[in-house]
Amino acid sequence: MSKDETLQLKNGDKTQAMNLKDIAPAVLQAQSGQAAGSVAVVISADRNVKYETVVKVMDTLQRAGVERVGLSVQLAP
């Protein structure tokens, strides 16, 4: 998630721009064929993105049935 709050889905070496309503179906499709819960989604957001926006993406994914959603965190030096 970039600082202007646009979403990008990275799957392997491919990155695709997404909007909030399309992210869950795209993630579920990317996970199809994998054992349930075996593939985690990691959300990485620019530090200027509002926490509320990140939570909204997490909630959207979880409501769609994505089982493992986490956050990528970079600690300050």
Secondary structure, 3 states (H helix, E strand, C coil): CCCCCCEEEEECCEEEEECHHHHHHHHHHHHCCCCCCCCCEEECCCCCCCHHHHHHHHHHHHHCCCCCEEECCCCCC
